């Protein structure tokens, strides 16, 4: 799902260099509320010890599993009235026939989520009226007349009434002016993510509990109603129609949807990748004035906006496996406080995306049919599986659409910048965000989580990773997964990962932050045309005591080494175990010109990157000597210079900080001696760097004690 306001602001940010962070009211204020109301900083340590998560479920289960929802909604009243604010304008009656299997013994109480619904009555197994019903704190407790045991199946027919003035779960808007736009026809729809299905139907409103469903929607005769699955039939009566929709694949409650308006409908057809002789209907629901055959004209233009949907379905079917459902649809809504919502088989989209072409949002919502609907987060802690996957899918689609890997990385970097610039969010982990904040924490739930998918994609091999995802989807299709289960699937699929996957997910999902790096390269001659390259990486990120940023990240390193006539690549795994600067040494068979750390596949911030070449084919600095070495703090450096040259001489610590400048100016040809006074410096290893017009020459000096 795209939260509309965040997506619009995100587009604005990437288009304008004037903004480097999410605006205050979408960052600091959210953080402050998050910290104060939920005290997340004080309790999150338990969420970030990876060992505590292995094989540990966070699902709060009720003593039953829903098998089927058979829902009837009578929307003739809200669609026949004029207003939308009065209670009587919005009231409707519904019946939800819920078939469930008991999975515990001695069960005599069934609890359903019921929001602010009014439960009229409940009938057990079609013939037993239940009178002992208690509705408090948005749940309905239904006392069964007898006890049931594990394996028993019961059906509860819940007769209820919706009577509320708030647009929550169920939305109603009248025809006419609204803000700066015009509502073409009276409109009603549902919006359930994360926990608002309970406000328009009684249910077990938890993402882990998937069931089959059918939804019948009664509307005035001129209206069209759409929902999940395929249209089984349309019943007609005096001045009304009933649209019977049936979903044949398991679905969770937050992905169930119903909407109705006086829609104009039309269709495209996606020919299956797996069987081109078979096709899936793509059904569009828009207002008549928003449909335009001319793709180059029109303020709202469904034909233009949705023209690549079939292409998208083909692409995602190729990389993720065949489209898994009976149909796909798009319904344009206004007003709609979100960018899009990926309800199973039917995406709701903000009407503005028919005006301002929203290709990325459409790709995001369609990708959810695999990442979110085929497999689903089992708890709201696990929402990163859905939203990170769909966000990353946008970059894949961008590459496919434009046939450009460069565009993939360009769009990926827009997303990366959105996270890196929002520094207030760096102290929080992706996992364990309270449900009320999972969409407000866009920089984590979407952007950083999308980077996690990309890093896996790059580390495990692009084609191999996509093949592995297809296998994971196929093994777990139509189920809900918790994060630890998802990790186990990756470990099963990729047993030889370059980085241990427990370590990878622990540092990127269960812990906060990202690497902040200072990188130094030192190249020294070994003789016989060989050179030693020492790569030193210091991780500078600060450990937050209340959160649990990993002290050091483990990550793949890729270096581009440029020579006179070619560029080579060095790959290795960086793993730092303590605060000491660790170095990796390589033997090069040719003197390099430059070395560059490739961060395209690592979410990180590079504070500095410095190269010291202490070798030259035409050295003008000769006979370098430092004595005494080691030193108690007072030493001398001697050298000979062959040509008049601008020369600087600096004393540098092992973090690359300049501690002393011994000289900075022109030197004539000749022999030189410079005193080094380092009595005020702590003991350690330092570097004396002599830089001329052409090269840098270095010599190590050890200060052994305080003077």
MARVOVO-72501 format. One record per residue (C-alpha): residue in one letter; x, y, z; residue number from 1. Coordinates in steps of 0.25 Angstrom, whole numbers, plus 2048, in hexadecimal, padded with zeros to 3 digits. Last residue first. Example, Ala and Ser with C-alpha at 12.3 -4.5 7.8 and 13.67 -1.06 7.14 Angstrom:
% MARVOVO-72501
{node s {837 7FC 81D} 2};
{node a {831 7EE 81F} 1};
END
This chain:
% MARVOVO-72501
{node x {8E3 830 86B} 707};
{node x {8D7 827 869} 706};
{node x {8DB 819 864} 705};
{node x {8DF 811 857} 704};
{node x {8DC 81B 84C} 703};
{node x {8DE 812 83F} 702};
{node x {8E1 819 832} 701};
{node x {8DD 814 824} 700};
{node x {8E2 81A 817} 699};
{node x {8DA 81F 80C} 698};
{node x {8DC 825 7FE} 697};
{node x {8D1 82C 7F6} 696};
{node x {8D3 82F 7E7} 695};
{node x {8D3 839 7DC} 694};
{node x {8D4 847 7E1} 693};
{node x {8DA 842 7EE} 692};
{node x {8D3 83C 7FB} 691};
{node x {8DC 837 806} 690};
{node x {8D3 82F 810} 689};
{node x {8D8 82B 81E} 688};
{node x {8CF 820 823} 687};
{node x {8CC 81D 832} 686};
{node x {8CC 811 83A} 685};
{node x {8C8 813 849} 684};
{node x {8CC 81A 856} 683};
{node x {8C4 826 859} 682};
{node x {8C8 834 853} 681};
{node x {8CD 840 85A} 680};
{node x {8DC 83B 85A} 679};
{node x {8DA 83B 84A} 678};
{node x {8E6 844 846} 677};
{node x {8EB 83F 838} 676};
{node x {8F7 847 834} 675};
{node x {8F9 848 825} 674};
{node x {906 845 81D} 673};
{node x {908 848 80E} 672};
{node x {912 845 803} 671};
{node x {911 84C 7F6} 670};
{node x {909 851 7EA} 669};
{node x {900 85D 7EE} 668};
{node x {8F4 85C 7F7} 667};
{node x {8E7 864 7F5} 666};
{node x {8DD 864 800} 665};
{node x {8D6 85D 80C} 664};
{node x {8DE 858 817} 663};
{node x {8DD 850 824} 662};
{node x {8CE 850 824} 661};
{node x {8CA 848 831} 660};
{node x {8BE 83F 835} 659};
{node x {8B7 83D 828} 658};
{node x {8AC 833 82A} 657};
{node x {8AD 826 822} 656};
{node x {8A8 81D 82C} 655};
{node x {8B5 817 82F} 654};
{node x {8BB 825 832} 653};
{node x {8C1 82E 828} 652};
{node x {8CE 837 828} 651};
{node x {8CF 840 81C} 650};
{node x {8DA 844 813} 649};
{node x {8D6 84D 807} 648};
{node x {8DE 850 7FA} 647};
{node x {8DD 859 7EE} 646};
{node x {8E9 854 7E6} 645};
{node x {8F7 858 7E1} 644};
{node x {8FC 84A 7DD} 643};
{node x {905 83F 7E3} 642};
{node x {900 83F 7F1} 641};
{node x {908 838 7FC} 640};
{node x {903 833 809} 639};
{node x {904 834 818} 638};
{node x {8FA 833 823} 637};
{node x {8FD 836 831} 636};
{node x {8F7 832 83E} 635};
{node x {8F2 837 84C} 634};
{node x {8E6 830 852} 633};
{node x {8EC 823 859} 632};
{node x {8F0 81E 84C} 631};
{node x {8EF 810 845} 630};
{node x {8F6 814 83C} 629};
{node x {901 81D 83F} 628};
{node x {903 821 834} 627};
{node x {8FA 822 828} 626};
{node x {901 820 81A} 625};
{node x {8FD 823 80C} 624};
{node x {908 821 802} 623};
{node x {901 826 7F6} 622};
{node x {8F6 830 7F2} 621};
{node x {8F5 833 7E3} 620};
{node x {8F0 825 7E1} 619};
{node x {8EE 822 7D2} 618};
{node x {8E7 815 7D1} 617};
{node x {8E0 819 7DE} 616};
{node x {8DC 812 7EB} 615};
{node x {8D6 816 7F8} 614};
{node x {8C8 818 7F2} 613};
{node x {8BF 81C 7FD} 612};
{node x {8B0 81B 7FA} 611};
{node x {8A5 822 802} 610};
{node x {896 81F 804} 609};
{node x {88E 827 80E} 608};
{node x {881 827 815} 607};
{node x {87B 81C 80C} 606};
{node x {86D 81A 810} 605};
{node x {867 80C 80F} 604};
{node x {85C 803 808} 603};
{node x {865 7FA 800} 602};
{node x {863 7F6 7F1} 601};
{node x {867 803 7EB} 600};
{node x {872 805 7F5} 599};
{node x {87E 802 7EC} 598};
{node x {88B 806 7F3} 597};
{node x {894 80D 7E9} 596};
{node x {8A3 80B 7E7} 595};
{node x {8AB 814 7DE} 594};
{node x {8B8 814 7D5} 593};
{node x {8BC 806 7D9} 592};
{node x {8CA 801 7D7} 591};
{node x {8CA 7F3 7D1} 590};
{node x {8CB 7E5 7D6} 589};
{node x {8C2 7E8 7E2} 588};
{node x {8C4 7E0 7EF} 587};
{node x {8B8 7E2 7F9} 586};
{node x {8B7 7E5 808} 585};
{node x {8AB 7E7 810} 584};
{node x {8AC 7F0 81C} 583};
{node x {8A4 7F1 829} 582};
{node x {8A3 7FE 831} 581};
{node x {8A2 7FA 840} 580};
{node x {894 7FB 846} 579};
{node x {891 7EC 846} 578};
{node x {88C 7E1 83D} 577};
{node x {88B 7E7 82F} 576};
{node x {886 7DE 824} 575};
{node x {889 7E3 815} 574};
{node x {886 7D8 80B} 573};
{node x {88F 7D9 7FE} 572};
{node x {88E 7DD 7F0} 571};
{node x {899 7E5 7E7} 570};
{node x {895 7EA 7DA} 569};
{node x {89F 7EE 7CE} 568};
{node x {89F 7FA 7C6} 567};
{node x {8A8 7FB 7B9} 566};
{node x {8B3 802 7B2} 565};
{node x {8BA 80B 7BC} 564};
{node x {8B5 804 7C8} 563};
{node x {8A8 806 7CF} 562};
{node x {8A4 7FD 7DB} 561};
{node x {895 7FD 7DD} 560};
{node x {892 7F7 7EB} 559};
{node x {886 7EE 7EF} 558};
{node x {884 7EB 7FE} 557};
{node x {879 7E2 803} 556};
{node x {874 7E5 811} 555};
{node x {875 7E2 820} 554};
{node x {870 7EE 828} 553};
{node x {877 7F2 835} 552};
{node x {872 7F7 842} 551};
{node x {864 7F2 83E} 550};
{node x {85A 7FD 841} 549};
{node x {852 7F9 84D} 548};
{node x {849 803 852} 547};
{node x {84A 809 860} 546};
{node x {85A 809 860} 545};
{node x {85B 80F 852} 544};
{node x {868 80B 84C} 543};
{node x {86E 816 843} 542};
{node x {871 813 835} 541};
{node x {880 815 832} 540};
{node x {883 808 82B} 539};
{node x {892 808 827} 538};
{node x {897 802 81B} 537};
{node x {8A5 800 817} 536};
{node x {8AA 7FA 80A} 535};
{node x {8B8 7F7 808} 534};
{node x {8BD 7F5 7FA} 533};
{node x {8CB 7EF 7F8} 532};
{node x {8D2 7F1 7EB} 531};
{node x {8D9 7E8 7E2} 530};
{node x {8E3 7EC 7D6} 529};
{node x {8EE 7E4 7DC} 528};
{node x {8EE 7ED 7E9} 527};
{node x {8E4 7ED 7F4} 526};
{node x {8DF 7FB 7F1} 525};
{node x {8D5 801 7FA} 524};
{node x {8C6 805 7F8} 523};
{node x {8BE 80A 804} 522};
{node x {8AF 80B 803} 521};
{node x {8A7 811 80D} 520};
{node x {898 810 80F} 519};
{node x {88F 817 81A} 518};
{node x {882 811 81A} 517};
{node x {874 813 820} 516};
{node x {86D 806 820} 515};
{node x {85E 805 822} 514};
{node x {854 808 82D} 513};
{node x {84B 7FF 835} 512};
{node x {84B 7F0 839} 511};
{node x {840 7E5 837} 510};
{node x {840 7E7 828} 509};
{node x {84D 7EB 823} 508};
{node x {857 7E6 82D} 507};
{node x {84F 7DA 831} 506};
{node x {84B 7D7 823} 505};
{node x {85A 7D6 81E} 504};
{node x {85F 7CF 82A} 503};
{node x {855 7C4 829} 502};
{node x {857 7C4 81A} 501};
{node x {866 7C0 81C} 500};
{node x {86D 7C9 812} 499};
{node x {872 7C3 804} 498};
{node x {865 7BB 804} 497};
{node x {867 7AC 803} 496};
{node x {85A 7A6 808} 495};
{node x {852 7AF 7FF} 494};
{node x {844 7A9 7FE} 493};
{node x {843 7A3 80C} 492};
{node x {84A 7B0 812} 491};
{node x {840 7B8 80A} 490};
{node x {834 7B0 80F} 489};
{node x {839 7B1 81E} 488};
{node x {83A 7C0 81C} 487};
{node x {82B 7C0 818} 486};
{node x {828 7B8 824} 485};
{node x {82F 7C1 82D} 484};
{node x {828 7CD 827} 483};
{node x {81A 7C7 829} 482};
{node x {813 7C1 81D} 481};
{node x {804 7C0 818} 480};
{node x {800 7B6 80E} 479};
{node x {7FA 7B6 800} 478};
{node x {807 7B1 7FA} 477};
{node x {812 7AD 803} 476};
{node x {81A 7A3 7FB} 475};
{node x {816 7AA 7EE} 474};
{node x {81A 7B8 7F4} 473};
{node x {828 7B2 7F9} 472};
{node x {82A 7AB 7EC} 471};
{node x {828 7B8 7E4} 470};
{node x {830 7C0 7EE} 469};
{node x {83C 7B6 7EB} 468};
{node x {83B 7B8 7DC} 467};
{node x {83B 7C7 7DE} 466};
{node x {847 7C6 7E7} 465};
{node x {84E 7BD 7DD} 464};
{node x {84C 7C6 7D2} 463};
{node x {851 7D2 7DA} 462};
{node x {85D 7CB 7E1} 461};
{node x {85C 7C9 7F0} 460};
{node x {863 7D6 7F4} 459};
{node x {85C 7DF 7EA} 458};
{node x {84E 7DA 7EC} 457};
{node x {850 7D9 7FB} 456};
{node x {855 7E8 7FB} 455};
{node x {849 7EC 7F3} 454};
{node x {83F 7E5 7FC} 453};
{node x {845 7EC 808} 452};
{node x {844 7F9 801} 451};
{node x {835 7F7 7FF} 450};
{node x {835 7F6 80E} 449};
{node x {83C 803 810} 448};
{node x {832 80A 807} 447};
{node x {825 804 80A} 446};
{node x {823 800 819} 445};
{node x {82F 809 81D} 444};
{node x {82E 816 816} 443};
{node x {81F 814 816} 442};
{node x {81E 814 825} 441};
{node x {810 81B 824} 440};
{node x {80C 80E 81E} 439};
{node x {810 804 829} 438};
{node x {80D 80F 834} 437};
{node x {800 80A 83A} 436};
{node x {804 7FC 839} 435};
{node x {810 7FE 842} 434};
{node x {81D 7FC 83B} 433};
{node x {823 7EF 83F} 432};
{node x {82C 7EC 833} 431};
{node x {832 7F7 82B} 430};
{node x {83B 7FC 836} 429};
{node x {83B 80A 83B} 428};
{node x {847 813 83E} 427};
{node x {848 817 82F} 426};
{node x {83A 81D 82F} 425};
{node x {83F 82B 834} 424};
{node x {849 82B 828} 423};
{node x {83F 82C 81D} 422};
{node x {849 830 813} 421};
{node x {84E 821 812} 420};
{node x {840 81C 810} 419};
{node x {83B 825 804} 418};
{node x {849 824 7FF} 417};
{node x {848 815 7FD} 416};
{node x {83B 816 7F6} 415};
{node x {841 820 7EC} 414};
{node x {84D 817 7EB} 413};
{node x {844 80B 7E7} 412};
{node x {83E 814 7DC} 411};
{node x {84C 817 7D6} 410};
{node x {850 809 7D8} 409};
{node x {845 803 7D0} 408};
{node x {846 80E 7C6} 407};
{node x {855 80A 7C4} 406};
{node x {850 7FC 7C2} 405};
{node x {849 801 7B6} 404};
{node x {83E 7FB 7AD} 403};
{node x {834 806 7B1} 402};
{node x {829 7FE 7B5} 401};
{node x {831 7F2 7BA} 400};
{node x {83A 7FB 7C2} 399};
{node x {82E 803 7C8} 398};
{node x {828 7F6 7CB} 397};
{node x {834 7F1 7D3} 396};
{node x {834 7FE 7DB} 395};
{node x {825 7FD 7DE} 394};
{node x {827 7EF 7E3} 393};
{node x {830 7F4 7EE} 392};
{node x {824 7FC 7F3} 391};
{node x {81B 7F0 7F2} 390};
{node x {825 7E7 7FA} 389};
{node x {828 7F1 805} 388};
{node x {819 7F3 806} 387};
{node x {815 7E5 807} 386};
{node x {820 7DF 80F} 385};
{node x {822 7EC 817} 384};
{node x {814 7E9 81D} 383};
{node x {81A 7DE 826} 382};
{node x {817 7E5 833} 381};
{node x {809 7E7 82E} 380};
{node x {807 7D8 830} 379};
{node x {807 7CC 826} 378};
{node x {80C 7D5 81B} 377};
{node x {806 7CF 80E} 376};
{node x {80A 7C6 803} 375};
{node x {801 7C5 7F6} 374};
{node x {7FC 7D3 7FB} 373};
{node x {807 7DA 801} 372};
{node x {812 7D8 7F7} 371};
{node x {80B 7D1 7EC} 370};
{node x {7FF 7DA 7EA} 369};
{node x {807 7E5 7F0} 368};
{node x {80F 7E6 7E3} 367};
{node x {802 7EC 7DD} 366};
{node x {802 7F7 7E8} 365};
{node x {810 7FB 7E6} 364};
{node x {80F 7FB 7D7} 363};
{node x {803 804 7D7} 362};
{node x {80A 80D 7E1} 361};
{node x {816 80E 7D8} 360};
{node x {80D 811 7CB} 359};
{node x {806 81C 7D2} 358};
{node x {803 825 7C6} 357};
{node x {7FE 832 7CB} 356};
{node x {7EF 833 7C7} 355};
{node x {7EB 824 7C8} 354};
{node x {7F4 823 7D5} 353};
{node x {7EC 82E 7DB} 352};
{node x {7E0 824 7DC} 351};
{node x {7E7 81D 7E8} 350};
{node x {7E8 80F 7E5} 349};
{node x {7E1 803 7EB} 348};
{node x {7E7 7F6 7E6} 347};
{node x {7DE 7EA 7E4} 346};
{node x {7E3 7DB 7E3} 345};
{node x {7E6 7DB 7F2} 344};
{node x {7E6 7E9 7F8} 343};
{node x {7F2 7F1 7F4} 342};
{node x {7EF 7FF 7F9} 341};
{node x {7F4 80B 7F2} 340};
{node x {7F8 819 7F4} 339};
{node x {7F0 81B 801} 338};
{node x {7E6 825 806} 337};
{node x {7DC 822 7FB} 336};
{node x {7D2 82D 7F7} 335};
{node x {7D1 828 7EC} 334};
{node x {7D3 81A 7E8} 333};
{node x {7D8 813 7DB} 332};
{node x {7D5 804 7DB} 331};
{node x {7DF 7FA 7D5} 330};
{node x {7DD 7EC 7D2} 329};
{node x {7E4 7DE 7D2} 328};
{node x {7DE 7D1 7CF} 327};
{node x {7DE 7C2 7D4} 326};
{node x {7EB 7C3 7DC} 325};
{node x {7F9 7BF 7DC} 324};
{node x {800 7C6 7D1} 323};
{node x {80B 7BC 7CC} 322};
{node x {818 7BD 7D4} 321};
{node x {820 7C8 7DA} 320};
{node x {829 7CC 7CE} 319};
{node x {820 7C9 7C2} 318};
{node x {813 7CB 7C9} 317};
{node x {818 7D9 7CD} 316};
{node x {81C 7DC 7BF} 315};
{node x {80F 7D7 7B9} 314};
{node x {806 7DE 7C3} 313};
{node x {80E 7EB 7C1} 312};
{node x {80C 7EA 7B2} 311};
{node x {7FD 7E8 7B4} 310};
{node x {7FC 7F4 7BD} 309};
{node x {803 7FD 7B3} 308};
{node x {7F7 805 7AE} 307};
{node x {7F2 808 7BC} 306};
{node x {7F5 817 7BC} 305};
{node x {7F2 81A 7AD} 304};
{node x {7E5 813 7AD} 303};
{node x {7E1 818 7BA} 302};
{node x {7E2 827 7B6} 301};
{node x {7DF 831 7C0} 300};
{node x {7E3 83F 7BB} 299};
{node x {7E1 83A 7AD} 298};
{node x {7EA 839 7A1} 297};
{node x {7F5 831 79B} 296};
{node x {7EF 823 79D} 295};
{node x {7E3 826 795} 294};
{node x {7D9 81B 799} 293};
{node x {7D5 823 7A5} 292};
{node x {7CF 81D 7B2} 291};
{node x {7CE 827 7BE} 290};
{node x {7C1 82D 7BA} 289};
{node x {7BB 81F 7BB} 288};
{node x {7BF 81D 7C9} 287};
{node x {7C9 812 7CA} 286};
{node x {7C9 803 7CD} 285};
{node x {7D4 7FB 7C5} 284};
{node x {7D3 7EC 7C3} 283};
{node x {7E0 7E4 7C0} 282};
{node x {7DB 7D6 7BB} 281};
{node x {7E5 7CB 7BC} 280};
{node x {7E9 7C3 7AF} 279};
{node x {7EB 7B5 7AA} 278};
{node x {7F1 7B2 79D} 277};
{node x {7FE 7B8 7A1} 276};
{node x {800 7AD 7AC} 275};
{node x {80B 7B0 7B6} 274};
{node x {80D 7BE 7B2} 273};
{node x {7FE 7C0 7B3} 272};
{node x {7F8 7C9 7A9} 271};
{node x {7F3 7D6 7B1} 270};
{node x {7E6 7DB 7AC} 269};
{node x {7E1 7E9 7AC} 268};
{node x {7D3 7ED 7B1} 267};
{node x {7C9 7F9 7B2} 266};
{node x {7C0 7FE 7BD} 265};
{node x {7B9 80C 7BE} 264};
{node x {7B5 80D 7CD} 263};
{node x {7A9 812 7D4} 262};
{node x {7AE 80F 7E2} 261};
{node x {7B1 803 7EA} 260};
{node x {7BD 7FD 7F2} 259};
{node x {7C0 7F1 7FA} 258};
{node x {7CD 7EC 7FF} 257};
{node x {7D4 7E0 806} 256};
{node x {7E3 7E2 807} 255};
{node x {7E3 7E6 816} 254};
{node x {7DB 7D9 819} 253};
{node x {7E5 7CF 814} 252};
{node x {7E2 7C7 807} 251};
{node x {7E3 7B9 803} 250};
{node x {7E1 7B7 7F4} 249};
{node x {7D3 7B4 7EE} 248};
{node x {7CE 7C2 7F0} 247};
{node x {7BF 7C4 7EC} 246};
{node x {7B7 7D0 7E8} 245};
{node x {7A8 7D1 7E8} 244};
{node x {7A3 7DE 7E3} 243};
{node x {795 7E1 7E8} 242};
{node x {78D 7EB 7DF} 241};
{node x {782 7F4 7E3} 240};
{node x {776 7FC 7DE} 239};
{node x {76C 7F0 7DE} 238};
{node x {775 7E4 7DE} 237};
{node x {782 7DF 7D7} 236};
{node x {78C 7D5 7DB} 235};
{node x {79A 7D6 7D5} 234};
{node x {7A2 7C9 7D5} 233};
{node x {7B0 7C3 7D8} 232};
{node x {7B8 7D0 7D6} 231};
{node x {7C6 7CB 7D9} 230};
{node x {7D0 7CD 7E4} 229};
{node x {7CF 7D9 7EE} 228};
{node x {7C5 7E4 7ED} 227};
{node x {7BD 7ED 7E3} 226};
{node x {7AF 7F4 7E4} 225};
{node x {7A9 7FB 7D8} 224};
{node x {79D 805 7DA} 223};
{node x {791 808 7D1} 222};
{node x {789 7FD 7D8} 221};
{node x {78B 802 7E6} 220};
{node x {795 7FA 7EE} 219};
{node x {795 7EC 7F5} 218};
{node x {7A3 7E6 7F6} 217};
{node x {7A6 7D7 7F8} 216};
{node x {7B4 7D4 7FD} 215};
{node x {7BA 7C6 7FC} 214};
{node x {7C6 7C2 804} 213};
{node x {7D1 7B7 806} 212};
{node x {7D9 7B8 812} 211};
{node x {7E6 7BE 817} 210};
{node x {7E9 7C0 826} 209};
{node x {7F7 7C6 827} 208};
{node x {7F3 7D4 824} 207};
{node x {7EA 7D5 830} 206};
{node x {7DC 7DB 82F} 205};
{node x {7D4 7CF 834} 204};
{node x {7C7 7D4 82E} 203};
{node x {7BB 7DD 830} 202};
{node x {7B9 7E6 824} 201};
{node x {7BB 7F5 821} 200};
{node x {7C3 7FA 82D} 199};
{node x {7CA 7EC 82F} 198};
{node x {7D1 7EE 821} 197};
{node x {7D8 7F9 828} 196};
{node x {7E4 7F3 82D} 195};
{node x {7F0 7F6 823} 194};
{node x {7EB 7F8 819} 193};
{node x {7DC 7F7 817} 192};
{node x {7D7 801 80D} 191};
{node x {7C8 800 809} 190};
{node x {7C1 807 7FE} 189};
{node x {7B5 810 7FB} 188};
{node x {7B3 81B 7F0} 187};
{node x {7A9 824 7EB} 186};
{node x {7AD 828 7DD} 185};
{node x {7B6 832 7D6} 184};
{node x {7BD 837 7E3} 183};
{node x {7C3 844 7DF} 182};
{node x {7D1 84A 7E2} 181};
{node x {7D7 855 7EA} 180};
{node x {7D1 851 7F7} 179};
{node x {7C4 849 7F5} 178};
{node x {7BA 84E 7EB} 177};
{node x {7AE 845 7E8} 176};
{node x {7AA 836 7E9} 175};
{node x {7A9 831 7F8} 174};
{node x {7B4 82A 7FF} 173};
{node x {7B4 81D 807} 172};
{node x {7BF 815 80E} 171};
{node x {7BF 809 816} 170};
{node x {7CB 804 81D} 169};
{node x {7CC 812 824} 168};
{node x {7C4 81D 81E} 167};
{node x {7BD 821 82B} 166};
{node x {7AE 823 82D} 165};
{node x {7AB 815 831} 164};
{node x {79F 80B 830} 163};
{node x {7A3 7FE 82A} 162};
{node x {799 7F4 82E} 161};
{node x {79B 7E5 831} 160};
{node x {796 7D7 82F} 159};
{node x {7A2 7CD 832} 158};
{node x {7A0 7BF 82C} 157};
{node x {7A9 7B6 834} 156};
{node x {7AD 7A9 82E} 155};
{node x {7B4 79E 835} 154};
{node x {7BF 793 832} 153};
{node x {7C5 78A 83D} 152};
{node x {7D4 787 83B} 151};
{node x {7D8 78B 84A} 150};
{node x {7CC 78A 853} 149};
{node x {7BF 791 855} 148};
{node x {7B7 795 861} 147};
{node x {7A9 798 862} 146};
{node x {79F 7A4 860} 145};
{node x {7AA 7AC 85B} 144};
{node x {7AD 7BA 861} 143};
{node x {7B0 7C4 857} 142};
{node x {7BA 7CF 85B} 141};
{node x {7B9 7DB 851} 140};
{node x {7C5 7E4 850} 139};
{node x {7C7 7F3 84E} 138};
{node x {7CA 7F6 85D} 137};
{node x {7BD 7EF 861} 136};
{node x {7B2 7E7 85B} 135};
{node x {7AC 7DC 863} 134};
{node x {7A3 7D1 85D} 133};
{node x {79B 7C6 864} 132};
{node x {78F 7C5 85C} 131};
{node x {793 7BB 852} 130};
{node x {788 7B5 849} 129};
{node x {78A 7A7 844} 128};
{node x {786 7A3 836} 127};
{node x {790 7A7 82B} 126};
{node x {79C 7A1 832} 125};
{node x {79C 7AB 83D} 124};
{node x {794 7B8 83B} 123};
{node x {798 7C5 840} 122};
{node x {790 7D2 842} 121};
{node x {78F 7E1 840} 120};
{node x {79E 7E4 842} 119};
{node x {7A0 7F3 841} 118};
{node x {7AD 7F6 83B} 117};
{node x {7B7 7FF 841} 116};
{node x {7C3 7F7 83F} 115};
{node x {7BF 7E8 83E} 114};
{node x {7CB 7DF 840} 113};
{node x {7C6 7D1 843} 112};
{node x {7C7 7C9 850} 111};
{node x {7C1 7BB 851} 110};
{node x {7BF 7B6 85F} 109};
{node x {7BC 7A7 862} 108};
{node x {7C9 7A0 85E} 107};
{node x {7CC 794 866} 106};
{node x {7D7 78F 85D} 105};
{node x {7DF 798 854} 104};
{node x {7DF 799 844} 103};
{node x {7D1 79C 841} 102};
{node x {7CE 79D 832} 101};
{node x {7C6 7A8 82D} 100};
{node x {7BB 7AC 824} 99};
{node x {7B7 7BB 825} 98};
{node x {7A9 7BF 81F} 97};
{node x {7AA 7CE 81F} 96};
{node x {79D 7D5 81E} 95};
{node x {79C 7E4 81B} 94};
{node x {793 7F0 81D} 93};
{node x {796 7FE 819} 92};
{node x {796 80C 820} 91};
{node x {79D 818 819} 90};
{node x {793 822 817} 89};
{node x {78C 81F 824} 88};
{node x {799 822 82B} 87};
{node x {79A 830 825} 86};
{node x {7A7 833 81E} 85};
{node x {7A5 82E 810} 84};
{node x {79A 835 80A} 83};
{node x {790 832 7FF} 82};
{node x {78A 824 802} 81};
{node x {789 819 7F8} 80};
{node x {797 814 7F8} 79};
{node x {798 813 807} 78};
{node x {78A 80C 807} 77};
{node x {78C 802 7FC} 76};
{node x {799 7FD 802} 75};
{node x {794 7EF 807} 74};
{node x {7A1 7E8 80A} 73};
{node x {7A1 7D8 80A} 72};
{node x {7AD 7D1 80E} 71};
{node x {7B1 7C2 80D} 70};
{node x {7BE 7C1 814} 69};
{node x {7C5 7B3 814} 68};
{node x {7CF 7AB 81B} 67};
{node x {7D2 7B3 828} 66};
{node x {7DB 7AD 831} 65};
{node x {7D8 7AB 840} 64};
{node x {7DD 7AD 84E} 63};
{node x {7E2 7BB 84C} 62};
{node x {7F0 7BD 849} 61};
{node x {7FA 7C8 84D} 60};
{node x {804 7C7 843} 59};
{node x {813 7CA 847} 58};
{node x {818 7BD 844} 57};
{node x {826 7B8 848} 56};
{node x {82E 7AF 83F} 55};
{node x {83A 7B8 840} 54};
{node x {836 7C5 845} 53};
{node x {83D 7C5 853} 52};
{node x {84A 7C2 84C} 51};
{node x {849 7CF 843} 50};
{node x {84A 7D8 84F} 49};
{node x {843 7E4 84A} 48};
{node x {835 7E3 84F} 47};
{node x {838 7E1 85D} 46};
{node x {840 7EE 85D} 45};
{node x {834 7F5 858} 44};
{node x {82E 7F9 866} 43};
{node x {834 806 869} 42};
{node x {835 80C 85B} 41};
{node x {827 808 858} 40};
{node x {821 810 863} 39};
{node x {814 80F 85B} 38};
{node x {80E 81C 85E} 37};
{node x {81B 824 860} 36};
{node x {824 81E 856} 35};
{node x {81A 81D 84B} 34};
{node x {813 82B 84E} 33};
{node x {821 831 84D} 32};
{node x {825 829 840} 31};
{node x {818 82D 839} 30};
{node x {81B 83C 83D} 29};
{node x {829 83C 839} 28};
{node x {826 835 82B} 27};
{node x {81A 838 824} 26};
{node x {817 846 82A} 25};
{node x {826 849 828} 24};
{node x {826 847 819} 23};
{node x {82D 83A 815} 22};
{node x {83B 83E 813} 21};
{node x {845 844 809} 20};
{node x {83B 84D 802} 19};
{node x {841 858 7F9} 18};
{node x {846 84E 7EF} 17};
{node x {837 84C 7E9} 16};
{node x {832 841 7E1} 15};
{node x {836 836 7EB} 14};
{node x {82F 83E 7F6} 13};
{node x {822 841 7EE} 12};
{node x {821 832 7EB} 11};
{node x {822 82E 7F9} 10};
{node x {818 839 7FD} 9};
{node x {80E 833 7F4} 8};
{node x {811 825 7F9} 7};
{node x {810 829 808} 6};
{node x {803 830 806} 5};
{node x {7FD 824 7FE} 4};
{node x {801 819 807} 3};
{node x {804 80E 7FD} 2};
{node x {800 800 800} 1};
END
